[in-house]
Each structure stands twice: as C-alpha cells, then as structure tokens.
Amino acid sequence: FFTTAESLVDSLDKKLLVVLRDGRKIIGILRSYDQFANLVLQDSLERIYVGDAYGDIERGVFIIRGENVVLLGEIDCDIEDALPLRQLPIEDILQLQREEAEEKARKDKLRHHLLYKQGFSVDFADNDLY
C-alpha cells in the first residue's frame, strides 16, 4: 500500500473521477502523472450535478495540478450506466445550477441575518472546499 504518487500506477489508462478543491468533478482517462501527483487526463469532461440530473462539458486533454485534487477514484462503467440519473443538455444544467445557487444564497442570507440578530458573528468568506 503506497501513500505517494506511486500508488497511481494501477490507475493508468483507467477511467477516473477527480474531485477538485473548487468542487468541480472531472472524468477522464488517466494517461500520465508525476511525483507531485499532477495528472494528465485524456478524453475528459466536466460533469455538473444538480439534483438527480447531470450535464457534461467536453474538456479534452486536461492537466490537473496535484495540490488541487481532493478525491480520485476509478469509475466502474457498469455501475455508472445503472445510476438513476438523467442526462440533460448543458444549457439546462447550467440554468438549474444558477437557480440552485441563487436559492442557496437567499437561504444563507436569511440564516446569517437571523444569526446576526441573535448576536452571532457570521463568516462571509468564500469556501474553497479544502
């Protein structure tokens, strides 16, 4: 069991899902990596999930700096095809994502206001999921 970039050798030429620090999910074939766990994915796409739907944006060859990787895992194609998710055109997913973000911002503003009224200090810093 390796805990270094060397452990990626078994993942070469396999379809992987990579979750980045900014929350993006990239799916692609791992073609190369280095000692810093920088990754090169081929035939990659960015997958955006909203509820039980998703949309894909083609990205082609995608280079990921190792420090931005939060999670990396192999995708089982049989299980992926059996998931109860609907694929929508990317324009529809982006619209749903905007609506979801606006609703979250509205709820956060209300929650922050209620906490402020009760004397709590609210941190308004953006979260990079790290």
The first five atom37 places (N, CA, C, CB, O) and aatype in JSON, in Angstrom:
{
  "aatype": [13, 13, 16, 16, 0, 6, 15, 10, 19, 3, 15, 10, 3, 11, 11, 10, 10, 19, 19, 10, 1, 3, 7, 1, 11, 9, 9, 7, 9, 10, 1, 15, 18, 3, 5, 13, 0, 2, 10, 19, 10, 5, 3, 15, 10, 6, 1, 9, 18, 19, 7, 3, 0, 18, 7, 3, 9, 6, 1, 7, 19, 13, 9, 9, 1, 7, 6, 2, 19, 19, 10, 10, 7, 6, 9, 3, 4, 3, 9, 6, 3, 0, 10, 14, 10, 1, 5, 10, 14, 9, 6, 3, 9, 10, 5, 10, 5, 1, 6, 6, 0, 6, 6, 11, 0, 1, 11, 3, 11, 10, 1, 8, 8, 10, 10, 18, 11, 5, 7, 13, 15, 19, 3, 13, 0, 3, 2, 3, 10, 18],
  "atom_mask": [
    [1, 1, 1, 1, 1],
    [1, 1, 1, 1, 1],
    [1, 1, 1, 1, 1],
    [1, 1, 1, 1, 1],
    [1, 1, 1, 1, 1],
    [1, 1, 1, 1, 1],
    [1, 1, 1, 1, 1],
    [1, 1, 1, 1, 1],
    [1, 1, 1, 1, 1],
    [1, 1, 1, 1, 1],
    [1, 1, 1, 1, 1],
    [1, 1, 1, 1, 1],
    [1, 1, 1, 1, 1],
    [1, 1, 1, 1, 1],
    [1, 1, 1, 1, 1],
    [1, 1, 1, 1, 1],
    [1, 1, 1, 1, 1],
    [1, 1, 1, 1, 1],
    [1, 1, 1, 1, 1],
    [1, 1, 1, 1, 1],
    [1, 1, 1, 1, 1],
    [1, 1, 1, 1, 1],
    [1, 1, 1, 0, 1],
    [1, 1, 1, 1, 1],
    [1, 1, 1, 1, 1],
    [1, 1, 1, 1, 1],
    [1, 1, 1, 1, 1],
    [1, 1, 1, 0, 1],
    [1, 1, 1, 1, 1],
    [1, 1, 1, 1, 1],
    [1, 1, 1, 1, 1],
    [1, 1, 1, 1, 1],
    [1, 1, 1, 1, 1],
    [1, 1, 1, 1, 1],
    [1, 1, 1, 1, 1],
    [1, 1, 1, 1, 1],
    [1, 1, 1, 1, 1],
    [1, 1, 1, 1, 1],
    [1, 1, 1, 1, 1],
    [1, 1, 1, 1, 1],
    [1, 1, 1, 1, 1],
    [1, 1, 1, 1, 1],
    [1, 1, 1, 1, 1],
    [1, 1, 1, 1, 1],
    [1, 1, 1, 1, 1],
    [1, 1, 1, 1, 1],
    [1, 1, 1, 1, 1],
    [1, 1, 1, 1, 1],
    [1, 1, 1, 1, 1],
    [1, 1, 1, 1, 1],
    [1, 1, 1, 0, 1],
    [1, 1, 1, 1, 1],
    [1, 1, 1, 1, 1],
    [1, 1, 1, 1, 1],
    [1, 1, 1, 0, 1],
    [1, 1, 1, 1, 1],
    [1, 1, 1, 1, 1],
    [1, 1, 1, 1, 1],
    [1, 1, 1, 1, 1],
    [1, 1, 1, 0, 1],
    [1, 1, 1, 1, 1],
    [1, 1, 1, 1, 1],
    [1, 1, 1, 1, 1],
    [1, 1, 1, 1, 1],
    [1, 1, 1, 1, 1],
    [1, 1, 1, 0, 1],
    [1, 1, 1, 1, 1],
    [1, 1, 1, 1, 1],
    [1, 1, 1, 1, 1],
    [1, 1, 1, 1, 1],
    [1, 1, 1, 1, 1],
    [1, 1, 1, 1, 1],
    [1, 1, 1, 0, 1],
    [1, 1, 1, 1, 1],
    [1, 1, 1, 1, 1],
    [1, 1, 1, 1, 1],
    [1, 1, 1, 1, 1],
    [1, 1, 1, 1, 1],
    [1, 1, 1, 1, 1],
    [1, 1, 1, 1, 1],
    [1, 1, 1, 1, 1],
    [1, 1, 1, 1, 1],
    [1, 1, 1, 1, 1],
    [1, 1, 1, 1, 1],
    [1, 1, 1, 1, 1],
    [1, 1, 1, 1, 1],
    [1, 1, 1, 1, 1],
    [1, 1, 1, 1, 1],
    [1, 1, 1, 1, 1],
    [1, 1, 1, 1, 1],
    [1, 1, 1, 1, 1],
    [1, 1, 1, 1, 1],
    [1, 1, 1, 1, 1],
    [1, 1, 1, 1, 1],
    [1, 1, 1, 1, 1],
    [1, 1, 1, 1, 1],
    [1, 1, 1, 1, 1],
    [1, 1, 1, 1, 1],
    [1, 1, 1, 1, 1],
    [1, 1, 1, 1, 1],
    [1, 1, 1, 1, 1],
    [1, 1, 1, 1, 1],
    [1, 1, 1, 1, 1],
    [1, 1, 1, 1, 1],
    [1, 1, 1, 1, 1],
    [1, 1, 1, 1, 1],
    [1, 1, 1, 1, 1],
    [1, 1, 1, 1, 1],
    [1, 1, 1, 1, 1],
    [1, 1, 1, 1, 1],
    [1, 1, 1, 1, 1],
    [1, 1, 1, 1, 1],
    [1, 1, 1, 1, 1],
    [1, 1, 1, 1, 1],
    [1, 1, 1, 1, 1],
    [1, 1, 1, 1, 1],
    [1, 1, 1, 1, 1],
    [1, 1, 1, 1, 1],
    [1, 1, 1, 0, 1],
    [1, 1, 1, 1, 1],
    [1, 1, 1, 1, 1],
    [1, 1, 1, 1, 1],
    [1, 1, 1, 1, 1],
    [1, 1, 1, 1, 1],
    [1, 1, 1, 1, 1],
    [1, 1, 1, 1, 1],
    [1, 1, 1, 1, 1],
    [1, 1, 1, 1, 1],
    [1, 1, 1, 1, 1],
    [1, 1, 1, 1, 1]
  ],
  "atom_positions": [
    [[0.84, -1.18, 0.0], [0.0, 0.0, 0.0], [0.88, 1.24, 0.0], [-0.95, 0.0, 1.21], [1.65, 1.45, 0.93]],
    [[0.76, 2.06, -1.05], [1.55, 3.28, -1.15], [0.68, 4.48, -0.82], [2.16, 3.43, -2.56], [-0.51, 4.5, -1.14]],
    [[1.26, 5.49, -0.2], [0.53, 6.73, 0.06], [1.12, 7.88, -0.73], [0.55, 7.06, 1.56], [0.86, 9.05, -0.44]],
    [[1.91, 7.56, -1.73], [2.54, 8.59, -2.55], [1.96, 8.54, -3.96], [4.08, 8.4, -2.6], [1.06, 7.75, -4.25]],
    [[2.48, 9.39, -4.81], [2.02, 9.42, -6.21], [2.26, 8.08, -6.89], [2.72, 10.53, -6.99], [1.6, 7.77, -7.88]],
    [[3.2, 7.27, -6.38], [3.49, 5.97, -6.97], [2.26, 5.06, -6.94], [4.65, 5.3, -6.24], [2.15, 4.15, -7.76]],
    [[1.35, 5.29, -6.01], [0.14, 4.45, -5.92], [-0.78, 4.65, -7.12], [-0.62, 4.76, -4.63], [-1.72, 3.87, -7.3]],
    [[-0.54, 5.66, -7.94], [-1.36, 5.92, -9.12], [-1.03, 4.99, -10.28], [-1.19, 7.35, -9.56], [-1.75, 4.97, -11.28]],
    [[0.04, 4.22, -10.16], [0.47, 3.37, -11.28], [-0.63, 2.38, -11.67], [1.74, 2.6, -10.9], [-0.77, 2.07, -12.86]],
    [[-1.42, 1.89, -10.72], [-2.5, 0.96, -11.03], [-3.68, 1.63, -11.73], [-2.98, 0.29, -9.77], [-4.53, 0.95, -12.31]],
    [[-3.73, 2.96, -11.68], [-4.85, 3.7, -12.27], [-4.57, 4.18, -13.69], [-5.2, 4.88, -11.41], [-5.45, 4.74, -14.34]],
    [[-3.34, 3.97, -14.18], [-3.02, 4.4, -15.54], [-3.93, 3.73, -16.55], [-1.55, 4.1, -15.86], [-4.23, 2.54, -16.44]],
    [[-4.37, 4.5, -17.53], [-5.24, 4.03, -18.62], [-6.61, 3.57, -18.14], [-4.57, 2.91, -19.37], [-7.26, 2.78, -18.82]],
    [[-7.05, 4.05, -16.98], [-8.38, 3.74, -16.48], [-9.2, 5.02, -16.39], [-8.31, 3.04, -15.09], [-8.66, 6.12, -16.28]],
    [[-10.51, 4.85, -16.44], [-11.43, 5.99, -16.35], [-11.56, 6.39, -14.89], [-12.83, 5.64, -16.97], [-11.93, 5.57, -14.04]],
    [[-11.26, 7.66, -14.59], [-11.26, 8.15, -13.22], [-12.2, 9.33, -13.05], [-9.86, 8.54, -12.8], [-12.48, 10.07, -14.0]],
    [[-12.68, 9.5, -11.83], [-13.39, 10.7, -11.41], [-12.46, 11.44, -10.47], [-14.78, 10.37, -10.73], [-11.96, 10.86, -9.5]],
    [[-12.22, 12.72, -10.75], [-11.36, 13.54, -9.9], [-12.21, 14.71, -9.39], [-10.09, 14.05, -10.68], [-12.79, 15.45, -10.18]],
    [[-12.26, 14.85, -8.07], [-12.95, 15.98, -7.46], [-11.89, 17.01, -7.08], [-13.8, 15.55, -6.21], [-10.93, 16.69, -6.39]],
    [[-12.07, 18.23, -7.55], [-11.1, 19.3, -7.33], [-11.47, 20.16, -6.13], [-10.98, 20.18, -8.57], [-12.61, 20.13, -5.66]],
    [[-10.51, 20.92, -5.63], [-10.74, 21.78, -4.46], [-11.87, 22.77, -4.67], [-9.48, 22.55, -4.11], [-12.58, 23.12, -3.72]],
    [[-12.07, 23.23, -5.9], [-13.13, 24.19, -6.16], [-14.49, 23.53, -6.36], [-12.79, 25.03, -7.37], [-15.47, 24.2, -6.67]],
    [[-14.56, 22.2, -6.19], [-15.82, 21.48, -6.27], [-16.13, 20.88, -7.62], [0.0, 0.0, 0.0], [-17.09, 20.12, -7.75]],
    [[-15.33, 21.2, -8.65], [-15.59, 20.63, -9.96], [-15.28, 19.13, -9.96], [-14.75, 21.34, -11.03], [-14.42, 18.66, -9.22]],
    [[-16.01, 18.4, -10.8], [-15.8, 16.97, -10.97], [-15.37, 16.72, -12.4], [-17.08, 16.17, -10.63], [-16.1, 17.05, -13.34]],
    [[-14.19, 16.13, -12.58], [-13.62, 15.87, -13.89], [-13.54, 14.36, -14.07], [-12.22, 16.54, -14.04], [-13.06, 13.64, -13.2]],
    [[-14.02, 13.89, -15.22], [-13.96, 12.47, -15.55], [-13.1, 12.32, -16.8], [-15.4, 11.86, -15.77], [-13.29, 13.03, -17.78]],
    [[-12.15, 11.38, -16.75], [-11.31, 11.16, -17.91], [-10.41, 9.95, -17.73], [0.0, 0.0, 0.0], [-10.42, 9.31, -16.68]],
    [[-9.65, 9.64, -18.76], [-8.71, 8.52, -18.76], [-7.35, 9.03, -18.28], [-8.6, 7.85, -20.18], [-6.79, 9.94, -18.89]],
    [[-6.83, 8.44, -17.2], [-5.52, 8.86, -16.68], [-4.43, 8.37, -17.62], [-5.29, 8.31, -15.25], [-4.25, 7.17, -17.81]],
    [[-3.7, 9.31, -18.22], [-2.63, 8.97, -19.15], [-1.26, 9.14, -18.54], [-2.74, 9.81, -20.39], [-0.33, 8.42, -18.91]],
    [[-1.1, 10.07, -17.6], [0.21, 10.31, -17.02], [0.08, 11.01, -15.68], [1.09, 11.15, -17.98], [-0.95, 11.63, -15.38]],
    [[1.13, 10.9, -14.86], [1.21, 11.6, -13.59], [2.69, 11.76, -13.25], [0.43, 10.83, -12.44], [3.54, 11.13, -13.88]],
    [[2.98, 12.59, -12.26], [4.37, 12.74, -11.82], [4.47, 12.6, -10.31], [4.94, 14.1, -12.27], [3.49, 12.25, -9.64]],
    [[5.66, 12.87, -9.77], [5.89, 12.66, -8.34], [5.1, 13.62, -7.47], [7.35, 12.81, -8.04], [4.99, 13.4, -6.26]],
    [[4.53, 14.68, -8.04], [3.71, 15.64, -7.29], [2.23, 15.33, -7.43], [3.99, 17.06, -7.76], [1.38, 16.1, -6.97]],
    [[1.9, 14.22, -8.07], [0.52, 13.8, -8.33], [-0.18, 14.75, -9.28], [-0.26, 13.71, -7.03], [-1.41, 14.83, -9.28]],
    [[0.59, 15.48, -10.11], [-0.02, 16.22, -11.21], [-0.55, 15.16, -12.19], [1.01, 17.21, -11.92], [0.12, 14.16, -12.44]],
    [[-1.74, 15.39, -12.73], [-2.4, 14.38, -13.55], [-2.62, 14.89, -14.97], [-3.72, 13.97, -12.92], [-2.85, 16.09, -15.18]],
    [[-2.57, 13.98, -15.93], [-2.97, 14.29, -17.31], [-4.11, 13.33, -17.64], [-1.75, 14.13, -18.34], [-3.94, 12.12, -17.65]],
    [[-5.29, 13.9, -17.9], [-6.47, 13.12, -18.28], [-6.77, 13.34, -19.75], [-7.7, 13.5, -17.4], [-6.7, 14.47, -20.25]],
    [[-7.09, 12.27, -20.44], [-7.46, 12.34, -21.86], [-8.95, 12.08, -21.99], [-6.64, 11.31, -22.72], [-9.55, 11.4, -21.15]],
    [[-9.56, 12.63, -23.04], [-11.0, 12.48, -23.29], [-11.8, 12.86, -22.05], [-11.32, 11.03, -23.71], [-12.76, 12.18, -21.68]],
    [[-11.41, 13.96, -21.43], [-12.03, 14.34, -20.16], [-13.27, 15.2, -20.38], [-11.03, 15.09, -19.3], [-13.45, 15.82, -21.43]],
    [[-14.09, 15.22, -19.37], [-15.27, 16.06, -19.35], [-15.51, 16.53, -17.93], [-16.5, 15.31, -19.91], [-15.17, 15.85, -16.97]],
    [[-16.11, 17.7, -17.83], [-16.52, 18.24, -16.53], [-17.98, 17.9, -16.36], [-16.28, 19.8, -16.43], [-18.81, 18.24, -17.19]],
    [[-18.29, 17.22, -15.27], [-19.67, 16.8, -15.02], [-20.26, 17.69, -13.93], [-19.74, 15.29, -14.62], [-19.68, 17.86, -12.86]],
    [[-21.43, 18.25, -14.22], [-22.13, 19.12, -13.27], [-23.4, 18.41, -12.83], [-22.45, 20.52, -13.9], [-24.23, 18.04, -13.66]],
    [[-23.54, 18.22, -11.53], [-24.72, 17.56, -10.96], [-25.65, 18.59, -10.34], [-24.31, 16.5, -9.91], [-25.2, 19.49, -9.63]],
    [[-26.94, 18.45, -10.62], [-27.97, 19.25, -9.97], [-29.13, 18.3, -9.68], [-28.42, 20.48, -10.86], [-29.81, 17.85, -10.59]],
    [[-29.34, 18.01, -8.4], [-30.4, 17.07, -8.03], [-30.11, 15.7, -8.64], [0.0, 0.0, 0.0], [-29.03, 15.15, -8.47]],
    [[-31.1, 15.16, -9.35], [-30.93, 13.84, -9.97], [-30.57, 13.94, -11.45], [-32.22, 13.03, -9.81], [-30.76, 13.0, -12.21]],
    [[-30.04, 15.09, -11.85], [-29.67, 15.31, -13.24], [-28.2, 15.73, -13.32], [-30.58, 16.4, -13.89], [-27.6, 16.18, -12.34]],
    [[-27.64, 15.56, -14.51], [-26.26, 16.0, -14.73], [-26.09, 16.43, -16.18], [-25.27, 14.87, -14.38], [-26.86, 16.06, -17.07]],
    [[-25.05, 17.22, -16.38], [-24.67, 17.64, -17.72], [-23.16, 17.58, -17.86], [0.0, 0.0, 0.0], [-22.44, 17.74, -16.87]],
    [[-22.69, 17.34, -19.05], [-21.26, 17.2, -19.3], [-20.76, 18.3, -20.22], [-20.95, 15.83, -19.9], [-21.41, 18.66, -21.2]],
    [[-19.58, 18.82, -19.89], [-18.87, 19.77, -20.75], [-17.58, 19.09, -21.19], [-18.58, 21.14, -20.01], [-16.75, 18.73, -20.36]],
    [[-17.42, 18.92, -22.5], [-16.21, 18.28, -23.03], [-15.0, 19.16, -22.74], [-16.35, 18.01, -24.56], [-15.03, 20.37, -22.98]],
    [[-13.92, 18.55, -22.21], [-12.7, 19.29, -21.9], [-11.48, 18.78, -22.65], [-12.44, 19.25, -20.43], [-10.46, 19.47, -22.68]],
    [[-11.55, 17.58, -23.24], [-10.4, 17.04, -23.99], [-9.27, 16.63, -23.07], [0.0, 0.0, 0.0], [-9.5, 15.99, -22.05]],
    [[-8.03, 17.01, -23.43], [-6.88, 16.73, -22.57], [-6.9, 17.75, -21.44], [-5.52, 16.81, -23.39], [-6.99, 18.96, -21.67]],
    [[-6.82, 17.25, -20.21], [-6.97, 18.11, -19.03], [-5.8, 17.84, -18.09], [-8.33, 17.85, -18.3], [-5.58, 16.7, -17.69]],
    [[-5.07, 18.89, -17.75], [-3.93, 18.77, -16.83], [-4.36, 19.32, -15.48], [-2.67, 19.53, -17.38], [-4.88, 20.44, -15.39]],
    [[-4.16, 18.53, -14.43], [-4.59, 18.92, -13.08], [-3.37, 18.96, -12.17], [-5.66, 17.93, -12.52], [-2.63, 17.99, -12.05]],
    [[-3.18, 20.09, -11.53], [-2.1, 20.21, -10.54], [-2.47, 19.37, -9.32], [-1.88, 21.72, -10.13], [-3.6, 19.43, -8.83]],
    [[-1.52, 18.58, -8.83], [-1.78, 17.63, -7.76], [-2.37, 18.23, -6.5], [0.0, 0.0, 0.0], [-3.18, 17.59, -5.84]],
    [[-1.97, 19.46, -6.15], [-2.47, 20.07, -4.91], [-3.96, 20.42, -4.99], [-1.66, 21.31, -4.6], [-4.57, 20.72, -3.97]],
    [[-4.54, 20.39, -6.19], [-5.95, 20.7, -6.34], [-6.85, 19.47, -6.27], [-6.17, 21.4, -7.64], [-8.07, 19.6, -6.31]],
    [[-6.26, 18.29, -6.15], [-7.04, 17.05, -6.1], [-7.49, 16.79, -4.67], [-6.22, 15.85, -6.64], [-6.68, 16.73, -3.75]],
    [[-8.8, 16.65, -4.5], [-9.37, 16.31, -3.19], [-9.64, 14.82, -3.13], [-10.67, 17.11, -2.91], [-9.37, 14.17, -2.12]],
    [[-10.17, 14.28, -4.22], [-10.56, 12.87, -4.26], [-10.34, 12.34, -5.66], [-12.04, 12.68, -3.82], [-10.57, 13.05, -6.64]],
    [[-9.9, 11.1, -5.74], [-9.66, 10.47, -7.03], [-10.11, 9.02, -6.92], [-8.14, 10.59, -7.46], [-9.73, 8.33, -5.98]],
    [[-10.9, 8.57, -7.87], [-11.34, 7.19, -7.83], [-11.66, 6.65, -9.21], [0.0, 0.0, 0.0], [-12.02, 7.39, -10.12]],
    [[-11.51, 5.34, -9.33], [-11.8, 4.67, -10.6], [-13.31, 4.54, -10.77], [-11.13, 3.27, -10.65], [-14.04, 4.31, -9.8]],
    [[-13.77, 4.7, -12.0], [-15.2, 4.59, -12.31], [-15.48, 3.2, -12.85], [-15.65, 5.68, -13.33], [-14.82, 2.74, -13.78]],
    [[-16.47, 2.54, -12.27], [-16.94, 1.25, -12.77], [-18.02, 1.56, -13.81], [-17.49, 0.32, -11.61], [-19.1, 2.02, -13.45]],
    [[-17.73, 1.32, -15.07], [-18.64, 1.71, -16.16], [-19.99, 1.01, -16.07], [-18.0, 1.39, -17.51], [-21.01, 1.61, -16.43]],
    [[-20.03, -0.23, -15.58], [-21.31, -0.94, -15.44], [-22.21, -0.26, -14.42], [-21.07, -2.41, -15.03], [-23.4, -0.08, -14.65]],
    [[-21.62, 0.12, -13.29], [-22.4, 0.8, -12.24], [-22.8, 2.19, -12.68], [-21.6, 0.86, -10.92], [-23.91, 2.65, -12.4]],
    [[-21.9, 2.89, -13.38], [-22.18, 4.24, -13.85], [-23.42, 4.26, -14.76], [-20.97, 4.81, -14.6], [-24.26, 5.15, -14.66]],
    [[-23.52, 3.27, -15.64], [-24.66, 3.21, -16.56], [-25.97, 2.89, -15.85], [-24.41, 2.18, -17.63], [-27.04, 3.24, -16.35]],
    [[-25.91, 2.24, -14.69], [-27.11, 1.83, -13.97], [-27.61, 2.88, -12.98], [-26.85, 0.54, -13.25], [-28.65, 2.69, -12.35]],
    [[-26.89, 3.99, -12.82], [-27.31, 5.01, -11.85], [-28.61, 5.68, -12.29], [-26.2, 6.06, -11.67], [-28.83, 5.9, -13.48]],
    [[-29.47, 6.01, -11.33], [-30.76, 6.63, -11.68], [-30.64, 8.15, -11.88], [-31.79, 6.34, -10.59], [-31.36, 8.92, -11.25]],
    [[-29.74, 8.56, -12.75], [-29.55, 9.98, -13.05], [-29.96, 10.24, -14.49], [-28.09, 10.42, -12.81], [-29.8, 9.39, -15.36]],
    [[-30.49, 11.46, -14.73], [-30.87, 11.82, -16.09], [-29.84, 12.79, -16.65], [-32.29, 12.44, -16.13], [-29.41, 13.73, -15.97]],
    [[-29.45, 12.56, -17.88], [-28.54, 13.5, -18.53], [-29.36, 14.55, -19.25], [-27.59, 12.77, -19.52], [-30.28, 14.24, -20.01]],
    [[-29.0, 15.82, -19.01], [-29.68, 16.94, -19.64], [-28.67, 17.73, -20.48], [-30.35, 17.86, -18.58], [-27.46, 17.64, -20.25]],
    [[-29.17, 18.49, -21.44], [-28.26, 19.38, -22.19], [-27.57, 20.34, -21.23], [-29.02, 20.16, -23.29], [-28.15, 20.75, -20.23]],
    [[-26.34, 20.7, -21.55], [-25.55, 21.52, -20.63], [-26.2, 22.87, -20.35], [-24.16, 21.73, -21.2], [-26.07, 23.4, -19.25]],
    [[-26.92, 23.44, -21.34], [-27.58, 24.72, -21.11], [-28.62, 24.59, -20.0], [-28.24, 25.23, -22.41], [-28.75, 25.48, -19.15]],
    [[-29.38, 23.49, -20.01], [-30.4, 23.26, -18.97], [-29.76, 23.06, -17.61], [-31.27, 22.03, -19.32], [-30.25, 23.59, -16.61]],
    [[-28.66, 22.31, -17.55], [-27.98, 22.06, -16.27], [-27.4, 23.36, -15.72], [-26.86, 21.01, -16.45], [-27.49, 23.61, -14.51]],
    [[-26.81, 24.19, -16.59], [-26.25, 25.45, -16.11], [-27.34, 26.36, -15.57], [-25.49, 26.16, -17.23], [-27.13, 27.06, -14.58]],
    [[-28.51, 26.36, -16.2], [-29.64, 27.16, -15.71], [-30.09, 26.63, -14.34], [-30.81, 27.13, -16.72], [-30.31, 27.41, -13.42]],
    [[-30.23, 25.32, -14.22], [-30.61, 24.72, -12.94], [-29.57, 25.02, -11.86], [-30.8, 23.21, -13.08], [-29.91, 25.27, -10.71]],
    [[-28.29, 24.98, -12.25], [-27.23, 25.28, -11.3], [-27.3, 26.73, -10.81], [-25.87, 25.01, -11.93], [-27.11, 26.99, -9.62]],
    [[-27.58, 27.66, -11.73], [-27.74, 29.08, -11.34], [-28.9, 29.24, -10.38], [-27.95, 29.96, -12.59], [-28.79, 29.93, -9.37]],
    [[-30.03, 28.59, -10.7], [-31.21, 28.69, -9.83], [-30.91, 28.1, -8.45], [-32.41, 27.96, -10.46], [-31.33, 28.66, -7.43]],
    [[-30.2, 26.98, -8.41], [-29.85, 26.35, -7.14], [-28.92, 27.27, -6.33], [-29.18, 24.98, -7.38], [-29.08, 27.39, -5.12]],
    [[-27.97, 27.91, -6.99], [-27.04, 28.81, -6.31], [-27.77, 30.04, -5.77], [-25.92, 29.25, -7.27], [-27.48, 30.51, -4.67]],
    [[-28.72, 30.57, -6.55], [-29.49, 31.72, -6.09], [-30.33, 31.36, -4.87], [-30.39, 32.25, -7.22], [-30.43, 32.15, -3.93]],
    [[-30.94, 30.19, -4.88], [-31.75, 29.74, -3.74], [-30.88, 29.54, -2.51], [-32.49, 28.43, -4.09], [-31.28, 29.89, -1.4]],
    [[-29.7, 28.98, -2.7], [-28.78, 28.77, -1.58], [-28.34, 30.12, -1.01], [-27.55, 27.95, -2.01], [-28.29, 30.29, 0.21]],
    [[-28.03, 31.07, -1.89], [-27.61, 32.41, -1.44], [-28.74, 33.09, -0.67], [-27.19, 33.27, -2.65], [-28.49, 33.76, 0.34]],
    [[-29.98, 32.92, -1.13], [-31.13, 33.51, -0.43], [-31.27, 32.91, 0.96], [-32.42, 33.31, -1.25], [-31.48, 33.63, 1.94]],
    [[-31.16, 31.59, 1.06], [-31.29, 30.92, 2.36], [-30.14, 31.29, 3.29], [-31.33, 29.39, 2.17], [-30.34, 31.49, 4.49]],
    [[-28.92, 31.37, 2.73], [-27.77, 31.75, 3.55], [-27.92, 33.17, 4.09], [-26.47, 31.64, 2.74], [-27.6, 33.43, 5.25]],
    [[-28.41, 34.08, 3.26], [-28.6, 35.46, 3.69], [-29.61, 35.52, 4.83], [-29.05, 36.33, 2.52], [-29.4, 36.23, 5.81]],
    [[-30.71, 34.79, 4.69], [-31.72, 34.75, 5.75], [-31.14, 34.15, 7.04], [-32.95, 33.95, 5.29], [-31.36, 34.69, 8.12]],
    [[-30.42, 33.05, 6.91], [-29.82, 32.41, 8.08], [-28.81, 33.33, 8.75], [-29.14, 31.08, 7.67], [-28.79, 33.45, 9.98]],
    [[-27.96, 33.99, 7.95], [-26.96, 34.91, 8.51], [-27.64, 36.06, 9.23], [-26.03, 35.45, 7.4], [-27.19, 36.5, 10.29]],
    [[-28.74, 36.56, 8.65], [-29.48, 37.65, 9.28], [-30.05, 37.21, 10.63], [-30.6, 38.14, 8.36], [-29.95, 37.95, 11.61]],
    [[-30.63, 36.03, 10.68], [-31.19, 35.52, 11.93], [-30.1, 35.3, 12.98], [-31.94, 34.22, 11.69], [-30.29, 35.62, 14.15]],
    [[-28.97, 34.75, 12.56], [-27.86, 34.56, 13.5], [-27.31, 35.88, 14.0], [-26.75, 33.74, 12.84], [-26.99, 36.02, 15.18]],
    [[-27.19, 36.87, 13.1], [-26.7, 38.18, 13.48], [-27.62, 38.83, 14.51], [-26.57, 39.07, 12.24], [-27.14, 39.45, 15.46]],
    [[-28.94, 38.69, 14.31], [-29.9, 39.26, 15.26], [-29.76, 38.63, 16.64], [-31.33, 39.08, 14.74], [-30.1, 39.25, 17.65]],
    [[-29.27, 37.38, 16.69], [-29.1, 36.7, 17.97], [-27.7, 36.91, 18.55], [-29.37, 35.21, 17.81], [-27.35, 36.33, 19.58]],
    [[-26.89, 37.74, 17.89], [-25.59, 38.1, 18.43], [-24.42, 37.28, 17.93], [0.0, 0.0, 0.0], [-23.31, 37.41, 18.45]],
    [[-24.64, 36.44, 16.94], [-23.56, 35.64, 16.4], [-22.86, 36.38, 15.28], [-24.07, 34.29, 15.9], [-23.49, 37.1, 14.51]],
    [[-21.54, 36.21, 15.19], [-20.77, 36.76, 14.09], [-20.79, 35.73, 12.97], [-19.31, 37.11, 14.53], [-20.59, 34.54, 13.21]],
    [[-21.02, 36.2, 11.75], [-21.13, 35.3, 10.61], [-19.94, 35.5, 9.7], [-22.45, 35.53, 9.85], [-19.61, 36.62, 9.32]],
    [[-19.28, 34.39, 9.35], [-18.14, 34.43, 8.44], [-18.65, 34.46, 7.01], [-17.2, 33.21, 8.68], [-19.33, 33.53, 6.57]],
    [[-18.33, 35.5, 6.28], [-18.81, 35.64, 4.9], [-17.75, 35.24, 3.89], [-19.25, 37.07, 4.64], [-17.92, 35.49, 2.69]],
    [[-16.64, 34.62, 4.33], [-15.58, 34.22, 3.41], [-16.05, 33.09, 2.51], [-14.33, 33.79, 4.19], [-16.83, 32.23, 2.92]],
    [[-15.57, 33.12, 1.29], [-15.89, 32.03, 0.36], [-15.17, 30.77, 0.79], [-15.51, 32.41, -1.1], [-14.05, 30.83, 1.31]],
    [[-15.8, 29.66, 0.58], [-15.24, 28.36, 0.95], [-14.69, 27.69, -0.3], [-16.31, 27.46, 1.65], [-15.4, 27.58, -1.3]],
    [[-13.42, 27.23, -0.26], [-12.86, 26.56, -1.43], [-12.9, 25.04, -1.26], [-11.42, 27.03, -1.68], [-12.19, 24.32, -1.97]],
    [[-13.71, 24.55, -0.32], [-13.93, 23.12, -0.09], [-12.65, 22.39, 0.3], [-14.51, 22.47, -1.33], [-12.55, 21.18, 0.09]],
    [[-11.68, 23.1, 0.86], [-10.43, 22.44, 1.22], [-10.36, 22.28, 2.72], [-9.22, 23.23, 0.71], [-9.38, 21.75, 3.24]]
  ]
}
